[in-house]
Each structure stands twice: as C-alpha cells, then as structure tokens.
C-alpha cells in the first residue's frame, strides 16, 4: 500500500509538464487522481494510461461552473476529495510595465491568482466533508523578488502568498492544511518554449551554473516535495512556503579558489 491509498487528489493543469509528474507521483503512491485541465485529449490519454484510479475532467480554472463540475465529478467518482494541487498557471510575454497590455495583465492574474482562489473556495466543502485535507498552491521564486519584464506573473505569485496564508488561518480548525511551494526554474514547456513569438525561452535567460545545485529543476523535484507536504502524516505544517530553486535566490555559489582562498 502506498502513502496515499484511499486518498483522492485533484491536480489542475494535470496533463502539463509539472502536472503530469504530480499525477503520476500520487497514482504510484496509491491515490485516486483527477487530471483537471483544458487539454481534454491529453487528460483522457493520461487517465487511460493510468487506469481505473484515474479520471480526467475539463477545467478552466477561471470558471466557477467548471470548478463546481470538477469537484462534483471527483466526489461522485471516488467518494471524497482530500487533496487539491493548485498547479495550473501561465507566464506573460516578456515586456516592461509600460508596454504590458491590459489583456496580458488580466489573463495572467485570472489564471494564476483568481483560478487558485476559485479552486480553494470550490474544494473547501468537499475537504471538510471528508474530515479534512490539504491544499497546495504552486507559486514561484518570483514571489520572493522583483523580476523585470514579468510584472503580471510576479504580481500574481506575490498575491498568492497572501491568499495561501489567509486560507491556512481560516481552514486550520477544519483540519484542512494550506501550504505553498515556490519552484525556481523547472525544466518544462513553460520554461523551455517561448512565451511569445520572437522571444527567447525563459530557460535561455537563467544559466544554472552559479546555483548551489548547478542544474535546472525537474518536475519530479516538485512532485517529491508535494508528496511530503500532503502526506497524511505531515499534520503540523500549514501556512508554510517552501522555496525549491537549487539556490537561485541565494546568489552565486563561488568555488573555493574563486573566493580568493588557496
């Protein structure tokens, strides 16, 4: 039996680069998994591959109706919902604030922030009915610093920190824990493909050479931390924010001889 046998986990953006890793990780640990996202074909393909403990549902995270349907389908299919991974997100095309369009600003905040708010609101009654559960919001290291040319994304992730902490305070007495993971540069299409035509991928702008752990992150790195934070035995962690970036925010890790010794 796995750590999550008897648990039901809904992952938004569940067929994407990070989302599919999370879905597979929970499924391997015995959970029922709900693959929620916009790509119906990709979700159905992943659900078919995993088998009877997997279900795909269409979910536009900005839609209240889609959220209600996804939660209802989850409970109808598996009897309860115990974990929400608020994973879906988008990056805005790189532009200074003065050239950022209102459309890009509103779209980014609608998906990255409002979508997570709607998710927390939609699943709370189901988690409470199950006797408790866990919500994890996926943020970003950009929630810890200012980042030029990505104002909408940075603002959305900063605001998500406040939402996460507030939800943790409100839901703790219902045995519902709410935590956040702030990944650094994770090797997924969001990082490796251009956010707009003619722009370089974000990965081209971040060399991991100076990091204390000199590599890009992998989706599995985030999945392993998710499994820890949502483990039924991790009962005392709520309102926590964990940066997972290989040392990106720490600054350059100099070699001993480079630092002037030897």
Secondary structure, 3 states (H helix, E strand, C coil): CCCCCCCEEEEECCCCHHHHHHHHHHHHCCCEEEEEECCHHHHHHHHHHHCCCEEEEECCCCCHHHHHHHHHHHHHHHCCCCEEEECCCCCCCCECHHHCCHHHHHHHHHHHHHHHHHHHHHHHHHHHHCCCEEEEEECCHHHCCCCCCEHHHHHHHHHHHHHHHHHHHHHHHHCEEEEEEEECCECCHHHHCCCCCCCCCHHHHCCHHHCCCCCCECHHHHHHHHHHHHCCCCCCCCCCEEEECCCHHHCCCCCCCCCCCC
